[in-house]
């Protein structure tokens, strides 16, 4: 019968995400789940510095890209740990337009 229609095996990106992970280009993220073990998925964590307010302030806004099928339940206020830093999802994850990947804005949990 085959894999479900929304599985990464049915996408044009079949194997590419895993190859990025194998090459060390992705990070393991541990997503907290109520009453259970964390869900571990591979993510592309980016922590760009953005110049705002007429170049007077530099802010740090981390974000992740990830496969939808790996964490479809990731939502605002979900918490996860990447590279030893704990984050919370700030906004609803956005579709990246390829039908496979989502992007989530994060904030550091202090």
C-alpha positions as CSV (number, residue, x, y, z in Angstrom):
1,X,0.0,0.0,0.0
2,X,2.9,2.4,0.6
3,X,3.6,5.3,2.9
4,X,0.9,7.9,3.9
5,X,0.5,10.7,1.4
6,X,2.0,13.2,3.8
7,X,5.1,11.2,4.5
8,X,8.5,12.7,3.5
9,X,9.0,9.6,1.2
10,X,6.3,11.0,-1.1
11,X,7.9,14.5,-1.4
12,X,10.4,15.8,-3.9
13,X,12.7,16.2,-0.9
14,X,12.9,12.5,-0.2
15,X,16.2,11.8,1.5
16,X,17.6,15.3,1.3
17,X,16.6,16.3,4.8
18,X,18.2,13.0,6.2
19,X,21.3,13.7,4.1
20,X,21.6,17.2,5.6
21,X,21.3,15.6,9.1
22,X,23.9,12.9,8.3
23,X,26.3,15.7,7.1
24,X,25.9,17.5,10.4
25,X,24.0,20.4,8.9
26,X,20.9,19.9,11.2
27,X,20.5,19.9,15.0
28,X,18.6,17.5,17.2
29,X,15.6,19.2,18.9
30,X,13.9,17.6,21.9
31,X,10.3,18.7,22.0
32,X,8.6,18.5,25.4
33,X,5.4,16.4,25.4
34,X,2.8,16.2,28.2
35,X,3.4,13.1,30.3
36,X,5.8,11.5,27.9
37,X,9.4,11.3,26.7
38,X,10.5,14.2,24.5
39,X,10.0,13.9,20.8
40,X,13.4,14.2,19.1
41,X,13.4,15.6,15.5
42,X,16.1,17.1,13.3
43,X,15.8,20.9,12.7
44,X,17.6,23.7,11.0
45,X,18.2,26.2,13.8
46,X,19.1,29.7,12.8
47,X,19.9,32.5,15.2
48,X,20.4,35.6,13.0
49,X,21.1,39.0,14.3
50,X,18.7,41.5,12.9
51,X,19.3,45.2,13.0
52,X,16.2,47.1,14.0
53,X,15.1,50.6,15.1
54,X,17.2,52.6,12.6
55,X,20.3,50.5,13.2
56,X,20.4,51.4,16.9
57,X,19.5,47.9,18.3
58,X,20.6,44.5,17.3
59,X,18.1,41.7,18.3
60,X,18.5,38.0,18.3
61,X,15.5,36.0,16.9
62,X,16.1,32.3,16.7
63,X,14.0,30.2,14.3
64,X,13.8,26.6,13.1
65,X,12.8,24.9,9.9
66,X,11.6,21.3,10.3
67,X,9.5,18.7,8.4
68,X,5.8,18.9,9.1
69,X,5.4,15.1,9.5
70,X,8.1,15.1,12.2
71,X,6.3,17.4,14.6
72,X,2.8,18.3,13.3
73,X,1.7,19.2,16.9
74,X,4.3,21.9,17.3
75,X,2.4,25.1,18.2
76,X,2.6,28.4,20.1
77,X,4.0,27.9,23.6
78,X,5.5,24.5,22.7
79,X,8.9,24.1,24.4
80,X,12.0,22.5,22.9
81,X,15.7,22.2,23.6
82,X,18.3,22.6,20.8
83,X,22.1,22.8,21.4
84,X,21.4,22.8,25.1
85,X,19.2,25.9,25.0
86,X,15.5,25.8,25.9
87,X,13.2,27.6,23.6
88,X,9.4,28.4,23.3
89,X,7.6,28.7,20.0
90,X,6.5,32.4,19.7
91,X,4.1,32.4,16.7
92,X,2.2,29.7,14.8
93,X,4.6,27.8,12.6
94,X,4.5,28.9,8.9
95,X,4.3,26.7,5.9
96,X,7.4,27.3,3.7
97,X,5.4,26.7,0.5
98,X,6.8,23.3,-0.4
99,X,4.2,21.3,1.4
100,X,6.9,19.6,3.5
101,X,8.6,22.1,5.7
102,X,7.4,24.5,8.4
103,X,9.2,27.4,10.1
104,X,8.7,28.4,13.7
105,X,9.9,31.6,15.5
106,X,11.5,30.9,18.9
107,X,12.3,32.7,22.0
108,X,14.8,31.6,24.7
109,X,13.1,30.4,27.9
110,X,14.8,32.1,30.9
